[in-house]
Amino acid sequence: MLIIGIAGGSGSGKSTVVRKIVEELPTECVAVISQDAYYKDNGHLSAEERAKINFDHPSAIEFNLLVKHLDMLREGQTIPMPIYSYLTCARAEETIPVQAREVVIIEGILILSNQRMRERMDIKIFVDADGDDRLMRIIKRDIEERGRSFIDVLNHYERFVKPMHLQFIEPTKRYADIIVPQGGENHVAIEIIRNMVQRVSKV
């Protein structure tokens, strides 16, 4: 099994990179795990308390469960990946069964910040993007998908996203084996990664 970690700031284009890598691989050979599914369940909090949650801090992630699930996949077991809602800040009762595959991709802003996670990755990738480009994508995403107003997005970015990026996410670039500038628009880098995955994993 080949475990690939793909990190980078919020709005950097990680999901696009993952999609472009996966679309050229046989469906039955790859599984994708999202760090976002492993946010701690805070559905019991009030709306005011939920608004104060710092999703960009490593403490927001249940890394123990994520590490356990990676180990289970490595052993050939199927995992129950949580389903998390940004609107309710809670996990659903249902889970998504994810089977062990030849290639497992784990994607998220903070996955390289955790040493146990890094130790389990065969290839570590950091998707880099200009701060202004990331902010524009964040604004569009949070308004369309997370029900935030324009002012709410800017306040959240200033209070949480930008400082946490500088403190916890940008420094993890030094752990990366490969840095992909321009995110999903870097077709050359994506093709190189895809070819490497096919060669190493023999899929």
KAGI-V104705 format. One line per field, one symbol per residue. ss: DSSP state (H for helix, E for strand, - for the rest). A space follows every 10 residues. Layout:
# KAGI-V104705
ss: ???
This chain:
# KAGI-V104705
ss: -EEEEEEE-- ---HHHHHHH HH----HHHE EEEEHHHHE- ------HHHH -------HHH E-HHHHHHHH HHHH----EE EEEEE----E EEEEEEEE-- --EEEEE--- HHH-HHHHH- --EEEEEE-- HHHHHHHHHH HHHHH----H HHHHHHHHHH HHHHHHHHHH HHHHH--EEE E-HHH-HHHH HHHHHHHHHH H--
